[in-house]
Amino acid sequence: MNPMVPGLSGGKMSSSDPKSKIDFLDSPAEVKSKIKAAVCTPGVVEENGVLAFIKAVLIPVQDLREEQAKLRGEKQAARGAGSGSAVKADAPEGTVFSVPRKADFGGDIHFKTYQELEDAYAKEEVHPGDLKAAITEALVALLSPIKEMFDADPEWQEVERAGYPDQSVQPAAKQVKEKVRLLA
């Protein structure tokens, strides 16, 4: 069973409200738009969908990445740009989530546990804008390879279209060909 995660737009996450959730096939622009619009009141951790998403998705993914790296005999999982990680390349060992910030605002901040992040947010040591930028960057890094593989695979596009005909991300190739034929 998965924990109930509050939606990004406040209240509960709902499949009927696309703005309340992040989908595997969301584009970077969609992720950015959804996170930008997310309710993330300064210092408030209860019903905060942004924090809940970090706790329920990003930190467990990072923990899994670290566990897999250790099984391969590596000191730590790949980090930084292009790695799919929520941790900056220069973060201290044991970091599970990084919040990039300009030096004027104290520089990057790194967390070894979700509780550290939540406590810092509750004390307003982490600004909602910085947290939203961090989660956006982490989600785009995590989801972009999935979206790229999906976009390159007509079979998966057909599976998605068949499974969700009214919400399909990609029209089936057959439908596109039929439209082209009708226009010709």
Solvent accessible surface area in square Angstrom, and as a share of the most:
residue,aa,sasa,rsa
1,M,237,1.06
2,N,132,0.68
3,P,93,0.58
4,M,167,0.74
5,V,30,0.17
6,P,22,0.14
7,G,0,0.00
8,L,1,0.00
9,S,50,0.33
10,G,29,0.28
11,G,44,0.43
12,K,151,0.64
13,M,59,0.26
14,S,30,0.19
15,S,96,0.62
16,S,101,0.65
17,D,53,0.28
18,P,81,0.51
19,K,135,0.57
20,S,1,0.01
21,K,33,0.14
22,I,21,0.11
23,D,55,0.29
24,F,144,0.60
25,L,33,0.16
26,D,12,0.06
27,S,30,0.19
28,P,66,0.41
29,A,75,0.58
30,E,81,0.36
31,V,1,0.01
32,K,124,0.52
33,S,70,0.45
34,K,23,0.10
35,I,1,0.00
36,K,153,0.65
37,A,73,0.57
38,A,5,0.04
39,V,75,0.43
40,C,12,0.07
41,T,68,0.39
42,P,71,0.45
43,G,20,0.19
44,V,64,0.37
45,V,33,0.19
46,E,125,0.56
47,E,118,0.53
48,N,6,0.03
49,G,1,0.01
50,V,0,0.00
51,L,1,0.01
52,A,17,0.13
53,F,18,0.07
54,I,0,0.00
55,K,114,0.48
56,A,32,0.25
57,V,48,0.27
58,L,5,0.02
59,I,15,0.07
60,P,60,0.38
61,V,44,0.25
62,Q,1,0.01
63,D,72,0.37
64,L,93,0.46
65,R,51,0.18
66,E,27,0.12
67,E,101,0.45
68,Q,81,0.36
69,A,0,0.00
70,K,128,0.54
71,L,145,0.72
72,R,149,0.54
73,G,69,0.67
74,E,75,0.34
75,K,148,0.63
76,Q,60,0.26
77,A,4,0.03
78,A,65,0.50
79,R,27,0.10
80,G,15,0.15
81,A,114,0.88
82,G,85,0.82
83,S,26,0.17
84,G,15,0.15
85,S,11,0.07
86,A,12,0.09
87,V,3,0.02
88,K,58,0.25
89,A,71,0.55
90,D,110,0.57
91,A,11,0.09
92,P,69,0.43
93,E,104,0.46
94,G,41,0.39
95,T,1,0.01
96,V,14,0.08
97,F,0,0.00
98,S,5,0.03
99,V,0,0.00
100,P,34,0.22
101,R,47,0.17
102,K,145,0.61
103,A,90,0.70
104,D,128,0.66
105,F,137,0.57
106,G,59,0.57
107,G,16,0.16
108,D,51,0.27
109,I,40,0.20
110,H,47,0.21
111,F,8,0.03
112,K,104,0.44
113,T,65,0.38
114,Y,27,0.10
115,Q,96,0.43
116,E,74,0.33
117,L,0,0.00
118,E,39,0.18
119,D,59,0.31
120,A,7,0.06
121,Y,0,0.00
122,A,49,0.38
123,K,139,0.59
124,E,113,0.51
125,E,93,0.42
126,V,2,0.01
127,H,116,0.52
128,P,15,0.09
129,G,36,0.34
130,D,33,0.17
131,L,0,0.00
132,K,38,0.16
133,A,58,0.45
134,A,3,0.02
135,I,0,0.00
136,T,22,0.13
137,E,103,0.46
138,A,5,0.04
139,L,2,0.01
140,V,40,0.23
141,A,29,0.23
142,L,42,0.21
143,L,9,0.04
144,S,26,0.17
145,P,64,0.40
146,I,56,0.29
147,K,28,0.12
148,E,118,0.53
149,M,129,0.57
150,F,16,0.07
151,D,63,0.32
152,A,82,0.64
153,D,45,0.23
154,P,90,0.57
155,E,128,0.57
156,W,149,0.52
157,Q,26,0.11
158,E,70,0.31
159,V,78,0.45
160,E,24,0.11
161,R,52,0.19
162,A,65,0.51
163,G,50,0.48
164,Y,131,0.50
165,P,90,0.57
166,D,141,0.73
167,Q,137,0.61
168,S,34,0.22
169,V,69,0.40
170,Q,44,0.19
171,P,74,0.46
172,A,3,0.03
173,A,60,0.47
174,K,155,0.66
175,Q,82,0.36
176,V,68,0.39
177,K,144,0.61
178,E,74,0.33
179,K,130,0.55
180,V,92,0.53
181,R,151,0.55
182,L,119,0.59
183,L,156,0.78
184,A,117,0.91
